[in-house]
Amino acid sequence: MLITEIFWSIQGEGLRTGMASIFLRLSGCSLKCSNCDTKNSWQNGIYKDVYEIISEIDEYGKRYPESQVVITGGEPLEQDLTDVVKYLKSKNYFISIETNGVNFQDLEIDWWTISPKDVKDYYINENLFKRISEIKLIVNENLNIDIIKKIRKISSNFPIFLQPDFYDKNNYKNTFSLFQKCQENDIKDIRLGIQVHKIFNIK
């Protein structure tokens, strides 16, 4: 598998914010969104076999035994995760994944964070509908109330986070304004999001 990095930190976004986490960041993403905050993962990376990956994760797991494993990217579902996930489940890790929602693999993952992108018209693979744990939407000029309504129609069983660009203070105002419009339109379970790890200045 092509890997950008494996590291330990906290989950900085969504409902599981603040949880100790071992991150498996895979390399490669076909979307290449302009507002991506991990552009270094698009092309850079080194090939590691499953045993090397698992060994590194287990080293962190021994040191930080309360940690979940977060599979992210890049776009993780552009690589075959079958063997890695199978091993992690055999070791009773709680597994989260962060994906743009374009691709699907039938995996035994505990927590699915879907972040649909404007470059794909906010498309979400239908096979993911019953697995979504939360939706994360990056607020920009292309995100509007109609798109949020369409995503909400998938199900009422997960929260939708509106997340600003951390470094653009004007975007905070736009994010809150969109949040307010969602309340006025009675769209259920819309929440403001933020990247807590950036506040702490950590990965």
C-alpha positions, 0 to 999 in steps of 0.5 A: 500500500502507498502510505504518506504517514502513520502517527499518533494524535487526537481526532480533531474533527466531528463527533469523536473530537478529542479521542486518542487516535492512531492515524493511517494516512494513505497516499493518493486522491483522484479529486485533488480539491483546491481546499485540501489541507493534506495536499502532500498526500496526493502523490508523496508516499512510500510503499509498505506491505500490510505487515509493516503497516500493522507493526507500526500501528501496534507499536503505537497501540502498545504505547497508547492503548486507548487509541482508535485507528483512523484511516484517512488520506488522501482518499483511503478507499482508492486502495484495497483496505481488506487485509488491514481492516481484517487484522485491525478487527482481529485485534479489537481496534475501533476503526474510523475512516474518513472518505470523500464518499465516491468509492465503496468497499464492504469493510467492517469499519466502526465509524464512517465519516463522509466528506462529499466534495464540490468537485464531484457535485457532493456525490455520495456512493449509495452503498454508503448510505446505511453506514454513514456515521457523520457527514462533514461539509467544507464551507465554500462558495459552492455549498448552499442550503439546497445541497444540504437539504439533499444530503439530509434526505439520505437519512436523519440518523447522522449529524451534518457538520459545517466546517470552515477553513481554519485559516480564513476568518471570513469563512467563519462568518459564512459558516455561521450564516449557513448554519443559521439558514439551516436552522431557519429551514428546519434542517435537522441535526446540523452542527458547526465544526472546527479542527481542534488539532489546529487550535492545539497546533498538532497534527 
